[in-house]
Amino acid sequence: MRITVKALRPFKEALGSGDLELERPEGETVEGLVRALVEEHPAFRDHALDANGDIDLTLNIMVSGRPVGENDLDEPLKDGDEVLLFMPLSGG
């Protein structure tokens, strides 16, 4: 299946691009995609995984416009999904 990954800074630099078009296996989960990105782009590891090797929950992920929370990491992606990776936003 075809997945589009859009990455904002600093993930864009770690992945080598802000726009990736990927061919992924059917049924791959959000967590599986993140782990595959870490494997293919080692510089992304420090942004994506915590010290225990789990998905770092400060990594904000949206799939086709919906936020992905800790309990959604095992959700399978669908052909044509767009995955957005971005830093938490704060301000006052």
C-alpha positions as semicolon CSV with decimal commas, in nm:
position;residue;x (nm);y (nm);z (nm)
1;M;0,000;0,000;0,000
2;R;0,110;0,356;-0,061
3;I;0,161;0,588;0,238
4;T;0,265;0,953;0,233
5;V;0,475;1,077;0,524
6;K;0,496;1,452;0,582
7;A;0,760;1,549;0,837
8;L;0,813;1,890;0,990
9;R;1,134;2,010;1,155
10;P;1,337;1,856;1,314
11;F;1,205;1,526;1,176
12;K;1,239;1,651;0,820
13;E;1,617;1,671;0,858
14;A;1,641;1,332;1,034
15;L;1,442;1,165;0,754
16;G;1,625;1,345;0,476
17;S;1,303;1,497;0,339
18;G;0,978;1,652;0,451
19;D;0,781;1,448;0,199
20;L;0,819;1,072;0,163
21;E;0,614;0,844;-0,060
22;L;0,645;0,491;0,076
23;E;0,528;0,151;-0,035
24;R;0,443;-0,042;0,284
25;P;0,294;-0,387;0,349
26;E;-0,082;-0,420;0,394
27;G;-0,186;-0,409;0,758
28;E;0,120;-0,219;0,879
29;T;0,045;-0,027;1,197
30;V;0,138;0,327;1,291
31;E;0,402;0,187;1,528
32;G;0,532;-0,042;1,253
33;L;0,573;0,255;1,020
34;V;0,760;0,457;1,283
35;R;0,991;0,163;1,354
36;A;1,052;0,112;0,980
37;L;1,142;0,481;0,946
38;V;1,390;0,445;1,235
39;E;1,545;0,141;1,068
40;E;1,577;0,318;0,732
41;H;1,684;0,654;0,882
42;P;1,890;0,598;1,200
43;A;1,906;0,974;1,271
44;F;1,529;0,959;1,335
45;R;1,575;0,719;1,629
46;D;1,645;0,989;1,889
47;H;1,325;1,167;1,787
48;A;1,101;0,865;1,759
49;L;1,201;0,622;2,035
50;D;1,252;0,671;2,406
51;A;1,539;0,526;2,613
52;N;1,352;0,192;2,642
53;G;1,304;0,163;2,265
54;D;0,933;0,242;2,286
55;I;0,764;0,505;2,071
56;D;0,839;0,843;2,228
57;L;0,503;0,987;2,322
58;T;0,627;1,341;2,259
59;L;0,632;1,253;1,887
60;N;0,306;1,394;1,754
61;I;0,149;1,185;1,479
62;M;-0,161;1,246;1,271
63;V;-0,299;0,999;1,021
64;S;-0,517;1,149;0,749
65;G;-0,610;1,440;0,973
66;R;-0,679;1,252;1,297
67;P;-0,447;1,259;1,597
68;V;-0,282;0,933;1,698
69;G;-0,257;0,870;2,070
70;E;-0,073;0,609;2,273
71;N;-0,364;0,366;2,237
72;D;-0,380;0,410;1,859
73;L;-0,026;0,300;1,770
74;D;-0,146;-0,050;1,682
75;E;-0,407;0,080;1,436
76;P;-0,344;-0,043;1,082
77;L;-0,277;0,214;0,815
78;K;-0,478;0,220;0,494
79;D;-0,370;0,268;0,136
80;G;-0,347;0,639;0,064
81;D;-0,309;0,750;0,427
82;E;-0,106;1,062;0,493
83;V;0,103;1,049;0,810
84;L;0,215;1,381;0,959
85;L;0,504;1,385;1,208
86;F;0,552;1,702;1,412
87;M;0,680;1,840;1,743
88;P;0,444;1,938;2,024
89;L;0,333;2,297;1,997
90;S;0,318;2,530;2,292
91;G;0,274;2,894;2,350
92;G;0,096;3,147;2,555
